[in-house]
Amino acid sequence: MTPIHLGPADLALAALLVLIDAAASLLLRLRFHRQLLWASVRMVVQLLLVGWVLRWVFAAASPAATLVIVALMIAAAAREVAARPPWRLQRAGNLRIGALVVGLSSVATVVLALLTAIRPQPWYDPRYAIPLLGIVLGSVLNSASLGLDGFFAGLVASRAAIEAQLALGATSRQALSELVRASIRRGMIPIVNQMSAAGVITLPGTMTGQLLAGMDPVEAVKYQILLLFLLAGAGGLAAAGAVYLGARSVTDDRHRLRLDRLKRSG
């Protein structure tokens, strides 16, 4: 099956749907038409730039170029993990946590997939490594940021109860254990929902793209199952890592709660 190539007219026709939404916003006074149009323009520009860069990287097939793109993607995801929670650790603590958990969980998961299931030649082929990392980073980013946000918000809300447990002789690990578990569960909710709905309610994006490209449906399903397993593994590592590092950052060796290290942004 020959791939279907989209032309400017095809994209312009699809863009009419966005214009219809913007017009509806004006008529109903929803006041989101400017944000919608700006987001659409920004999305188009960003994706075109990414497409041109990736075309060059794929043609070069250079390990150095691939490494630079990977590093930039991880850095951007780490920044998002740090910026999303309204509560921030002092001295760029959120950024350090984000960089560590995003880097380790995403690289470990992607390298495992490249060396075992996918096995391109060479194993770091940018046509496989970069798209796979991009998908994994989306799950890692959501899981880490949701887990960290839930932990810090719960910490502030439950401060009195946690300090009461510490005053009664509980260790910091014991006093924070329930909040840690709840925060990790929160970070895992998006990927669990995605896995539960896959195939019955929705056809995931990767599978849909492969079907449109002409791949056999069963083969496309196999790749989607592999991908969801990878996302679940990476998301779990990221959520747990972010929450545990966050818990370590707001306690000390004397089992004291150090909320003085935490501040609200804005």
N, C-alpha and C positions, 0 to 999 in steps of 0.2 A: 504494500500500500504506500503510495507516494504521500509524503507529508504535505499538509495544507499550508500554504504560505499566505500570510495576511498582508494586505496592502493598506496604504493610508486611508482609503475609502472605507475599508472594513472597520478600522479603529475609530474613524470619525462617526460611523453609524452607531457603534457601541457607545461612544461618548454622548450621544443624544440622550441616553438614559440618565446620565448625570445632569445634563441641562434640564431635563424634565423634573428631576428632584429639586434642583435649584429654583425652578419656576414655582413648584409647589410650595417651597419654603417662603417665597415672596408672597404668594397668594394667601397662605395660611398664617403669615407673620411668625414663622418659626425661628427666624433669625439665625439660621445656620448655613445659608447659601454661600456666604463669603468663605467660611471655613471649608465647605465642601468643594468649591471651585479651586481654592488655593491648594487644598490637599490633592486634588486631581492633577493640577499643573505640576506640583512638586513631585508627585508620584511618577508622572510621565518623564520628567527631566531626569530624575534619579535613576529610573530603570534604563533609560536610553544610555546614560553615562556608564552604568554598570555593564550593559550589553557591549558597548564599544571596548571597555577595558577588558572584559572577559574574552572578547574576540581576539584581542592582542595576546593575552596571557595564554589562551588555548593554542594559538598559532606558535608562540614561542616555546611552549612546553618546557619552561625553565624552572628547576627546583627553587631558585632564588626568587623569581617572580611569584611563584605559588606561595612561598613562605611569607612574602611581603603582604599579599592579599589576605592570607589566613590571619596574620598578626593584626592587620587593620580591622578585620571583621570581629576578632575576639576583643580587641580594644573597644570598639564601638558597643558591643554587647555588654561588656563589663561596665562601661559608663552608664548604660541604661539601667542595669541592675542597681548601681549606686544611686542614680538620680530618682528612681521611681518612688521609693519609700519616703514619706514626709519626715520621718525621723532619721537623723544622720549621726554617725559616730564622728567624734572629733578627729582631726588630723587625717582626713580622707580615709577613715576606716571602712566606710561602705565601699569605696573604690578598691581598696586592697582585697576585701572579701570577694567582691564581684570578679576581679581579675583572676584570683586564685581558683574559685569554684568554676567559673566559666571556662577558663583555660584548661584545667585538668579534666573536667567532666566531658567537655566537647571533644578535645583532642583524643582522649582515651577511647571514647566511643567510636569516633570516625576512623581512627587508625585500626581498631579492632575489626570494623566492618570492611575496610579496604584490604586488610591482610588475610581475612578468612572468607567472608561470603562473596564479596565482589571481585577481588583479586585482579585489578587492572594491571597492565604492563606499560610502564613501571607503576608501582603501587601508589605513588604520589601523583599520578596523572591528574592535572588540574581539571579536566573534564568530569572527573568523578569526585575528586577530593573537595573542590570548592563548592559545588552545588550541595553535596551531602553535608558539609559543614554548615552551610547556610540554613538548611532545614533543621539540623540538630540545635543550632544556636537559638532558633526561635523558641524551641521547647525549653532549653536551658535557661534562657532569659526570663521567660514567664515563671518557671518553677522557682528559680532563685529569688526573683524580686517579690513574688507573692509570699514565699516563705519568710523572707527577711522582713517584709512589711507587716505580716501578721505577728511575727515575734516581737518586734519593737512596739507595735501598737498594744499588744496584749501585755507586754512588760509594764508599760506606763499605766494602763488601766488596772492591772492587778498588783501594783507596787505594794500596797498595804498588806495584802495577803501573803505575798512572797517574803516581805521583810518579817512578817510575823512568824513564818516557818523558820526563817534563818535565826530569829531570836530564840526560838524554842530548841535550837540545836541541830536543825537540818543543814546538810551541806548545800552549797549553791546548786550542785547537780540535782539533788533531790527536790529542792524548792522550785526549780525551773523545769523539771521533767515533763509535767503535763502540758505546759505551754510549748515546750519544744516539740512534743509529739503532735499537738494540734497545729502548729505552724508548718511542720513538714507535710502533714495531711493536706493542708490548704494549698501548698505548693504543687501537690500531685493531682489536684482536682482537674485542671484543664486536660492533661493527657489521659486521665482515666475517662473523662467524658468523651474525648475524641475517640478513644478505643471502643467505648461502648456503642457509639453511634455509627462507627465505620461499617459500611456495607448494608446496614438496615435503614438508616435514616439518611446518611450522606455517602457520597463517593469521594474519598479524600483527593486532594489536589494532585498529588503525585500520580496516583492511579488514573485520574481523569486525563492528565497530560499524556501519559503513556498510551492510553486508549485512543486519544485524538491523533497521536503520532503513528498509530497502526499496529501497536503491539498486541499480541494475543491476550485476551482478557485474563486467562488463568495465570500467565506469566506476570501480567501487571499486578494481579492480586498478591502473588508471592513477594514481589518487591515492596508492595505496600505493607504487608505483614512484617517483613524484615525492618522496614523503616519505623513502624510504630513500636516495635520492640526496642529499637535503638533509642527512640525518643523517650520511651518510658524509663529505660536504664539511665540515660543522661539526665533526664529531669529529676529522677530520684536522687542521683548523686549530687546534683546541683542544689536541690532543696535542702537535703540533709546537711551538706557542707556549709551552705550559707547560714542556716539556723544555728548549727553548733559553733561556728566561728563567731556569729553574733552573740551567742550566750557567753562564750569565753571572753569576748571583748567588754562585756558589761559586768563582769565579776572579777575578783582578785584572789590572790592566794589565801587570804584570810576569810574567804567565803562571804564577802560583803557585796551588796548590790551597788554598782557604781553608775547610777543614772546621771551623774555629773559628766560622764563621757558622752552623753546622748543629748542632742539638741534638735529642735524642730526647725525645718527649713522654712524660709519665708517669714 
